[in-house]
Amino acid sequence: MHLRKVIGTSAVALALAVPASAAAATGAAGAGGAGTGGAGFVPVPEISKVSCLSTCVGKGKARRPRAGGRIRIAGRNLGGATKVTFHGAAGRSDDVSVRVRPRSARRLDVRVPLDARSGPVSVAAQDVRSKRSKAIAILPPPPPLPNAELTPVPGPREPGAPKLETGTTHVKWFFGAERGVSLLYRISDGTAAAVEVQLVRAADGAVVRRWQQQAPEPGKVHRVSWDGRDAKGRVPRDGRYAFRVVAQGASGAVARSASAADIRRDAFDAYGHIFPVRGRHDYGGSGAEFGAGRAGHSHQGHDVFARCGTRLVAARGGVVKFKQYHRAAGHYVVIDGDGTGYDYAYMHLQSASPFKVGDRVYTGQEIGRVGDSGNARGCHLHFEIWGPPGWYDGGSPIDPLPLLKAWDAYS
């Protein structure tokens, strides 16, 4: 989960109110055709049933779709549909919309977005929207296929195109890790005049990075590595990514390593943070929470309880900004999170962290052990996150608990 997504200011949505008389139960006015000088009638889409088509879990009527699979919406007046919205929980924060092309006025097949959540769906035709369906359960997408060894690709491949083998080093990867995630590829039969490797964001098919190589040597293993940034040096959002190899032979025939819709081949899940306590833990009671009362001040972080000696790792890689001992905080270390503008503070360590101020730390790298040094009751990590410009440097602390729970869920 992206830090900005949790703590950033929400956008304010403005809506233009439409009088009730302007739209009837069976239709509404929409944009007219070119040159008509008026409005055309757009019937209101109606949903009668939502069923799972592919990548389903369960049998019969109990079949539930996974994110990345396909559902079928049945109903009436679907021929003019332009958009389907997956509404998730209450509110708009997790709504996801996709553009669609209807098959008929009574049937609409839709791919479930990777970031869709369980909840109702609705169909829009221009500015006219259907009522929401009953809530549908959406399961997480199937995990990427482990493929550390080079294996023949599924294609598609045009006749006469070179044959490819590919492999990927990770199925789960964290930004700021010591090593990037890599694709390995080999031209196993024939020759390629040119190869382009694309890194595709599975949620929307956007190409995040490209690498090109002219006339790669056949039979040799070639490597392309990604450090987690796009071509402009920005860190893309968390999610599923996939490498795609496009190889062109001397005749112009093209081979591709996988279809655009394949979310498992040479794919991996990329995350910006890892949960820092690497062992059994709990989040304590009300006294462990952000803002809880303390002598002369309020609690500026959240306490995560674990056995003394449990490994602590950097939730986000970066540069060590402070490392000291304090009678209240005990042994502590503060890391300036790479690419975030935020500082991450780890307190009550069992002993001094081996890192020094100015050292580079990688995401997931051990920085110490859970302890009870300083003014601590029981072994725990006191964890703080401070906004720009940083820890006791003009920034302010935020409640880290929602982020900790999100990182804990996938780490």
BELQUI-V767470 format. One record per pair of residues at least 6 apart in sequence whose ideal C-beta (glycine too) atoms are under 7 Angstrom apart, sorted by the first residue. I is the first residue (numbers start at 1). J is the second residue. D is the distance in whole Angstrom. If there is no record, write none. Layout:
i->I j->J d->D
i->I j->J d->D
This chain:
i->1 j->238 d->6
i->1 j->403 d->7
i->1 j->406 d->4
i->2 j->237 d->5
i->2 j->238 d->6
i->2 j->272 d->6
i->3 j->272 d->7
i->3 j->340 d->6
i->3 j->342 d->6
i->3 j->403 d->7
i->6 j->402 d->5
i->6 j->403 d->6
i->7 j->398 d->5
i->13 j->92 d->7
i->22 j->29 d->7
i->26 j->43 d->7
i->26 j->44 d->6
i->27 j->41 d->6
i->27 j->42 d->7
i->27 j->43 d->5
i->27 j->44 d->6
i->28 j->42 d->6
i->28 j->44 d->6
i->28 j->128 d->5
i->29 j->39 d->4
i->29 j->41 d->7
i->30 j->39 d->6
i->30 j->40 d->5
i->30 j->42 d->3
i->30 j->126 d->4
i->30 j->127 d->6
i->30 j->128 d->6
i->31 j->39 d->7
i->31 j->40 d->7
i->31 j->126 d->6
i->32 j->38 d->5
i->32 j->39 d->5
i->32 j->40 d->5
i->33 j->40 d->6
i->42 j->80 d->6
i->42 j->125 d->5
i->42 j->126 d->5
i->42 j->128 d->5
i->43 j->77 d->4
i->44 j->77 d->6
i->44 j->128 d->5
i->44 j->130 d->6
i->45 j->75 d->7
i->45 j->77 d->5
i->45 j->78 d->5
i->45 j->81 d->6
i->45 j->123 d->4
i->45 j->125 d->5
i->45 j->130 d->4
i->46 j->75 d->5
i->46 j->76 d->4
i->46 j->77 d->6
i->46 j->130 d->6
i->47 j->73 d->6
i->47 j->75 d->4
i->47 j->123 d->6
i->47 j->130 d->5
i->47 j->133 d->5
i->48 j->74 d->5
i->48 j->75 d->4
i->49 j->74 d->4
i->50 j->71 d->6
i->50 j->73 d->6
i->50 j->121 d->6
i->50 j->133 d->5
i->50 j->136 d->5
i->51 j->71 d->7
i->51 j->72 d->5
i->52 j->63 d->4
i->52 j->64 d->6
i->52 j->65 d->4
i->52 j->69 d->7
i->52 j->71 d->6
i->53 j->70 d->4
i->53 j->71 d->6
i->53 j->72 d->5
i->53 j->109 d->6
i->54 j->69 d->5
i->54 j->70 d->5
i->55 j->65 d->6
i->55 j->66 d->5
i->55 j->68 d->6
i->55 j->69 d->3
i->55 j->142 d->7
i->56 j->63 d->4
i->56 j->64 d->6
i->56 j->65 d->6
i->56 j->69 d->6
i->57 j->64 d->5
i->57 j->66 d->6
i->57 j->139 d->6
i->58 j->64 d->5
i->64 j->137 d->5
i->64 j->139 d->6
i->65 j->71 d->5
i->65 j->112 d->5
i->65 j->138 d->6
i->66 j->139 d->5
i->66 j->140 d->7
i->66 j->141 d->5
i->66 j->142 d->6
i->67 j->112 d->5
i->67 j->113 d->7
i->67 j->114 d->5
i->67 j->116 d->6
i->67 j->138 d->6
i->67 j->140 d->6
i->67 j->141 d->4
i->68 j->112 d->6
i->68 j->114 d->5
i->68 j->141 d->4
i->68 j->263 d->5
i->69 j->112 d->5
i->70 j->109 d->6
i->70 j->110 d->7
i->70 j->111 d->5
i->70 j->112 d->7
i->71 j->110 d->5
i->71 j->112 d->6
i->72 j->107 d->6
i->72 j->109 d->5
i->73 j->108 d->4
i->73 j->110 d->6
i->73 j->121 d->7
i->73 j->123 d->6
i->74 j->106 d->6
i->74 j->107 d->6
i->75 j->106 d->7
i->76 j->105 d->7
i->76 j->106 d->6
i->77 j->105 d->6
i->78 j->102 d->5
i->78 j->105 d->6
i->78 j->106 d->6
i->78 j->107 d->7
i->78 j->108 d->5
i->78 j->123 d->6
i->79 j->102 d->5
i->79 j->104 d->6
i->79 j->105 d->4
i->80 j->125 d->4
i->80 j->126 d->7
i->81 j->100 d->6
i->81 j->102 d->5
i->81 j->108 d->6
i->81 j->123 d->5
i->81 j->124 d->7
i->81 j->125 d->5
i->82 j->99 d->7
i->82 j->100 d->7
i->82 j->124 d->6
i->82 j->125 d->6
i->82 j->126 d->6
i->83 j->97 d->5
i->83 j->98 d->7
i->83 j->99 d->6
i->83 j->100 d->6
i->83 j->124 d->4
i->84 j->97 d->7
i->84 j->98 d->6
i->84 j->100 d->5
i->84 j->110 d->5
i->84 j->121 d->6
i->84 j->123 d->6
i->85 j->95 d->6
i->85 j->97 d->4
i->85 j->121 d->7
i->85 j->122 d->5
i->85 j->124 d->7
i->86 j->95 d->7
i->86 j->96 d->5
i->86 j->113 d->6
i->86 j->116 d->4
i->86 j->117 d->7
i->86 j->119 d->7
i->86 j->121 d->6
i->87 j->95 d->5
i->87 j->119 d->5
i->87 j->120 d->5
i->87 j->121 d->7
i->87 j->122 d->7
i->87 j->132 d->6
i->88 j->94 d->4
i->88 j->95 d->6
i->88 j->117 d->4
i->88 j->119 d->4
i->89 j->117 d->6
i->89 j->119 d->6
i->94 j->117 d->5
i->96 j->113 d->5
i->96 j->115 d->6
i->96 j->116 d->5
i->98 j->110 d->7
i->98 j->111 d->7
i->98 j->113 d->6
i->100 j->108 d->6
i->100 j->110 d->6
i->102 j->108 d->5
i->103 j->109 d->6
i->108 j->123 d->7
i->112 j->138 d->6
i->113 j->203 d->6
i->114 j->141 d->6
i->114 j->202 d->6
i->114 j->203 d->5
i->114 j->239 d->6
i->114 j->240 d->5
i->114 j->263 d->7
i->115 j->203 d->6
i->115 j->239 d->7
i->116 j->138 d->5
i->117 j->138 d->6
i->118 j->135 d->6
i->118 j->136 d->7
i->118 j->137 d->5
i->118 j->138 d->5
i->119 j->135 d->5
i->120 j->132 d->4
i->120 j->133 d->5
i->120 j->134 d->6
i->120 j->135 d->5
i->121 j->132 d->7
i->121 j->133 d->5
i->121 j->136 d->7
i->122 j->129 d->6
i->122 j->130 d->5
i->122 j->132 d->5
i->123 j->130 d->5
i->141 j->240 d->7
i->141 j->263 d->6
i->142 j->264 d->6
i->143 j->171 d->6
i->144 j->171 d->4
i->144 j->264 d->5
i->144 j->267 d->4
i->144 j->268 d->5
i->144 j->269 d->7
i->145 j->264 d->5
i->145 j->265 d->6
i->146 j->171 d->6
i->147 j->167 d->5
i->147 j->168 d->5
i->147 j->266 d->6
i->148 j->167 d->6
i->148 j->169 d->6
i->149 j->167 d->6
i->150 j->165 d->4
i->150 j->166 d->6
i->150 j->167 d->4
i->150 j->184 d->6
i->150 j->186 d->6
i->150 j->221 d->7
i->151 j->165 d->6
i->151 j->167 d->7
i->152 j->163 d->7
i->152 j->165 d->6
i->153 j->164 d->5
i->153 j->165 d->7
i->153 j->166 d->6
i->153 j->257 d->4
i->153 j->258 d->6
i->154 j->258 d->6
i->154 j->265 d->7
i->155 j->255 d->7
i->155 j->256 d->6
i->156 j->256 d->6
i->156 j->259 d->6
i->157 j->255 d->4
i->157 j->256 d->7
i->158 j->253 d->4
i->158 j->254 d->5
i->158 j->255 d->7
i->159 j->253 d->6
i->160 j->249 d->6
i->160 j->251 d->5
i->160 j->253 d->4
i->161 j->247 d->7
i->161 j->249 d->5
i->161 j->253 d->4
i->161 j->254 d->6
i->161 j->255 d->4
i->162 j->187 d->5
i->162 j->189 d->7
i->162 j->190 d->4
i->162 j->191 d->6
i->162 j->192 d->5
i->162 j->247 d->5
i->162 j->249 d->5
i->162 j->255 d->6
i->163 j->188 d->5
i->163 j->189 d->4
i->163 j->190 d->6
i->163 j->255 d->7
i->164 j->185 d->6
i->164 j->187 d->7
i->164 j->188 d->7
i->164 j->245 d->6
i->164 j->247 d->6
i->164 j->255 d->6
i->164 j->257 d->6
i->165 j->185 d->7
i->165 j->186 d->5
i->165 j->188 d->5
i->166 j->183 d->6
i->166 j->184 d->7
i->166 j->185 d->5
i->166 j->245 d->6
i->166 j->257 d->5
i->166 j->266 d->5
i->167 j->184 d->4
i->168 j->183 d->6
i->168 j->243 d->6
i->168 j->266 d->5
i->168 j->268 d->6
i->169 j->181 d->6
i->169 j->182 d->5
i->170 j->181 d->4
i->170 j->268 d->5
i->171 j->268 d->5
i->171 j->269 d->7
i->172 j->268 d->6
i->172 j->269 d->5
i->173 j->181 d->4
i->173 j->268 d->5
i->173 j->270 d->5
i->174 j->271 d->5
i->174 j->274 d->5
i->174 j->363 d->4
i->174 j->364 d->6
i->175 j->228 d->4
i->175 j->235 d->6
i->175 j->270 d->7
i->175 j->272 d->5
i->175 j->363 d->6
i->176 j->316 d->6
i->176 j->317 d->3
i->176 j->338 d->5
i->176 j->362 d->6
i->176 j->363 d->4
i->177 j->362 d->6
i->177 j->363 d->5
i->177 j->364 d->6
i->178 j->362 d->4
i->178 j->365 d->7
i->180 j->225 d->4
i->180 j->226 d->5
i->180 j->227 d->5
i->180 j->228 d->7
i->181 j->226 d->5
i->181 j->268 d->6
i->182 j->223 d->5
i->182 j->224 d->7
i->182 j->225 d->4
i->183 j->197 d->6
i->183 j->224 d->5
i->183 j->243 d->4
i->183 j->266 d->6
i->184 j->221 d->6
i->184 j->223 d->6
i->185 j->222 d->5
i->185 j->245 d->5
i->186 j->219 d->7
i->186 j->220 d->7
i->186 j->221 d->5
i->186 j->222 d->7
i->187 j->216 d->6
i->187 j->218 d->4
i->187 j->247 d->7
i->190 j->249 d->6
i->191 j->218 d->5
i->191 j->249 d->7
i->191 j->250 d->6
i->192 j->216 d->6
i->192 j->247 d->4
i->192 j->248 d->6
i->192 j->249 d->6
i->193 j->215 d->6
i->193 j->248 d->5
i->193 j->249 d->6
i->193 j->250 d->5
i->194 j->212 d->7
i->194 j->214 d->5
i->194 j->248 d->5
i->195 j->213 d->5
i->195 j->216 d->5
i->195 j->245 d->6
i->195 j->247 d->5
i->196 j->210 d->6
i->196 j->212 d->5
i->196 j->246 d->5
i->197 j->211 d->4
i->197 j->224 d->5
i->197 j->243 d->6
i->197 j->245 d->5
i->198 j->207 d->5
i->198 j->210 d->6
i->198 j->244 d->5
i->198 j->246 d->7
i->199 j->207 d->7
i->199 j->208 d->5
i->199 j->209 d->4
i->199 j->226 d->6
i->199 j->241 d->6
i->199 j->243 d->6
i->200 j->207 d->6
i->200 j->241 d->7
i->200 j->242 d->5
i->200 j->244 d->6
i->201 j->208 d->6
i->201 j->236 d->7
i->201 j->239 d->6
i->201 j->241 d->6
i->202 j->239 d->7
i->202 j->240 d->4
i->202 j->241 d->6
i->202 j->242 d->6
i->202 j->263 d->5
i->202 j->267 d->7
i->203 j->239 d->5
i->203 j->240 d->7
i->205 j->260 d->6
i->208 j->230 d->5
i->208 j->236 d->6
i->208 j->241 d->7
i->209 j->226 d->6
i->209 j->230 d->6
i->209 j->231 d->6
i->211 j->224 d->5
i->213 j->222 d->7
i->216 j->222 d->5
i->228 j->235 d->6
i->228 j->270 d->7
i->229 j->235 d->6
i->230 j->236 d->6
i->235 j->272 d->7
i->235 j->339 d->5
i->238 j->270 d->6
i->238 j->271 d->5
i->238 j->272 d->6
i->239 j->270 d->7
i->240 j->263 d->6
i->240 j->267 d->6
i->240 j->269 d->6
i->241 j->267 d->7
i->241 j->268 d->6
i->241 j->270 d->5
i->242 j->263 d->7
i->242 j->265 d->7
i->242 j->266 d->6
i->242 j->267 d->4
i->243 j->266 d->4
i->244 j->256 d->7
i->244 j->257 d->6
i->244 j->258 d->6
i->245 j->257 d->4
i->246 j->254 d->6
i->246 j->256 d->6
i->247 j->255 d->5
i->248 j->254 d->5
i->257 j->265 d->7
i->257 j->266 d->6
i->258 j->265 d->4
i->258 j->266 d->7
i->271 j->410 d->6
i->272 j->316 d->7
i->273 j->315 d->5
i->273 j->316 d->5
i->273 j->407 d->5
i->274 j->313 d->6
i->274 j->315 d->6
i->274 j->363 d->6
i->274 j->364 d->5
i->274 j->407 d->6
i->274 j->411 d->5
i->275 j->404 d->7
i->275 j->407 d->4
i->275 j->408 d->5
i->275 j->411 d->4
i->276 j->312 d->6
i->276 j->313 d->6
i->276 j->315 d->5
i->276 j->346 d->7
i->276 j->381 d->7
i->276 j->383 d->7
i->277 j->304 d->5
i->277 j->306 d->5
i->277 j->310 d->6
i->277 j->312 d->6
i->277 j->370 d->7
i->277 j->381 d->6
i->278 j->310 d->7
i->278 j->311 d->4
i->278 j->313 d->6
i->279 j->306 d->5
i->279 j->307 d->7
i->279 j->310 d->4
i->279 j->311 d->7
i->280 j->306 d->6
i->281 j->304 d->5
i->281 j->305 d->6
i->281 j->306 d->4
i->282 j->305 d->5
i->283 j->304 d->6
i->283 j->401 d->7
i->284 j->303 d->5
i->284 j->305 d->5
i->286 j->292 d->6
i->288 j->302 d->6
i->288 j->303 d->4
i->289 j->299 d->7
i->289 j->302 d->6
i->289 j->401 d->7
i->290 j->299 d->6
i->290 j->301 d->6
i->290 j->302 d->5
i->290 j->399 d->4
i->290 j->400 d->7
i->290 j->401 d->6
i->291 j->298 d->5
i->291 j->299 d->6
i->292 j->298 d->7
i->292 j->299 d->4
i->300 j->384 d->6
i->300 j->397 d->4
i->301 j->345 d->7
i->301 j->382 d->5
i->301 j->383 d->5
i->301 j->384 d->4
i->301 j->397 d->7
i->301 j->400 d->6
i->302 j->383 d->6
i->302 j->400 d->5
i->302 j->401 d->5
i->302 j->404 d->6
i->303 j->380 d->5
i->303 j->382 d->5
i->304 j->380 d->6
i->304 j->381 d->5
i->304 j->383 d->6
i->304 j->404 d->7
i->305 j->378 d->6
i->305 j->379 d->7
i->305 j->380 d->4
i->306 j->370 d->5
i->306 j->379 d->6
i->306 j->380 d->7
i->307 j->370 d->7
i->307 j->379 d->6
i->308 j->350 d->6
i->308 j->370 d->6
i->308 j->371 d->6
i->308 j->372 d->7
i->308 j->379 d->4
i->309 j->350 d->6
i->309 j->369 d->5
i->309 j->370 d->7
i->310 j->369 d->7
i->310 j->370 d->4
i->311 j->366 d->6
i->311 j->369 d->6
i->312 j->346 d->6
i->312 j->349 d->7
i->312 j->366 d->7
i->312 j->367 d->6
i->312 j->368 d->5
i->312 j->369 d->6
i->312 j->370 d->6
i->312 j->381 d->6
i->313 j->364 d->5
i->313 j->365 d->6
i->313 j->366 d->5
i->313 j->367 d->6
i->314 j->335 d->6
i->314 j->361 d->5
i->314 j->362 d->7
i->314 j->363 d->6
i->314 j->364 d->7
i->314 j->365 d->5
i->314 j->367 d->5
i->315 j->344 d->6
i->315 j->407 d->7
i->316 j->337 d->4
i->316 j->338 d->7
i->316 j->340 d->6
i->316 j->344 d->6
i->316 j->363 d->6
i->317 j->338 d->5
i->317 j->361 d->6
i->317 j->362 d->4
i->317 j->363 d->4
i->318 j->335 d->5
i->318 j->336 d->5
i->318 j->337 d->5
i->318 j->338 d->4
i->318 j->361 d->6
i->319 j->335 d->7
i->319 j->336 d->5
i->319 j->358 d->7
i->319 j->360 d->6
i->320 j->333 d->6
i->320 j->335 d->6
i->320 j->355 d->5
i->320 j->356 d->7
i->320 j->357 d->5
i->320 j->358 d->6
i->320 j->359 d->5
i->320 j->361 d->6
i->321 j->334 d->5
i->321 j->335 d->6
i->321 j->336 d->5
i->321 j->343 d->6
i->321 j->357 d->7
i->321 j->390 d->7
i->321 j->391 d->7
i->322 j->333 d->7
i->322 j->334 d->4
i->322 j->357 d->7
i->322 j->391 d->7
i->323 j->333 d->5
i->323 j->353 d->6
i->323 j->355 d->6
i->323 j->356 d->6
i->323 j->357 d->6
i->324 j->332 d->6
i->325 j->331 d->5
i->325 j->352 d->7
i->326 j->332 d->6
i->326 j->374 d->6
i->327 j->374 d->6
i->327 j->375 d->7
i->328 j->374 d->5
i->328 j->375 d->4
i->329 j->347 d->4
i->329 j->348 d->7
i->329 j->374 d->5
i->330 j->347 d->6
i->330 j->348 d->4
i->330 j->349 d->7
i->330 j->371 d->7
i->330 j->373 d->3
i->330 j->374 d->3
i->330 j->376 d->6
i->331 j->349 d->4
i->331 j->351 d->6
i->331 j->352 d->5
i->331 j->353 d->7
i->331 j->371 d->7
i->331 j->373 d->5
i->332 j->345 d->6
i->332 j->346 d->6
i->332 j->347 d->4
i->332 j->349 d->7
i->333 j->346 d->5
i->333 j->353 d->4
i->333 j->355 d->7
i->333 j->367 d->6
i->333 j->368 d->7
i->334 j->343 d->6
i->334 j->345 d->5
i->334 j->391 d->5
i->335 j->343 d->7
i->335 j->344 d->5
i->335 j->361 d->6
i->336 j->343 d->6
i->336 j->390 d->7
i->337 j->343 d->7
i->337 j->344 d->6
i->341 j->388 d->4
i->342 j->385 d->6
i->342 j->386 d->6
i->342 j->387 d->6
i->343 j->386 d->4
i->343 j->390 d->4
i->343 j->391 d->4
i->343 j->395 d->7
i->344 j->385 d->6
i->345 j->384 d->4
i->345 j->391 d->6
i->346 j->367 d->6
i->346 j->368 d->7
i->346 j->381 d->6
i->346 j->383 d->6
i->347 j->382 d->4
i->348 j->371 d->6
i->348 j->372 d->6
i->348 j->373 d->5
i->348 j->374 d->6
i->348 j->376 d->4
i->348 j->380 d->6
i->348 j->381 d->7
i->348 j->382 d->5
i->349 j->368 d->4
i->349 j->369 d->6
i->349 j->371 d->5
i->349 j->373 d->6
i->350 j->368 d->7
i->350 j->369 d->4
i->350 j->370 d->6
i->350 j->371 d->3
i->350 j->373 d->7
i->351 j->371 d->7
i->353 j->367 d->5
i->353 j->368 d->5
i->355 j->361 d->6
i->355 j->367 d->6
i->361 j->367 d->6
i->370 j->379 d->5
i->370 j->380 d->7
i->370 j->381 d->6
i->371 j->379 d->6
i->372 j->378 d->6
i->372 j->379 d->5
i->383 j->400 d->6
i->383 j->404 d->7
i->384 j->397 d->5
i->384 j->400 d->7
i->385 j->397 d->7
i->385 j->398 d->5
i->385 j->400 d->5
i->385 j->403 d->7
i->386 j->395 d->4
i->386 j->396 d->7
i->386 j->397 d->5
i->387 j->395 d->5
i->387 j->396 d->5
i->387 j->398 d->6
i->388 j->395 d->6
i->389 j->395 d->6
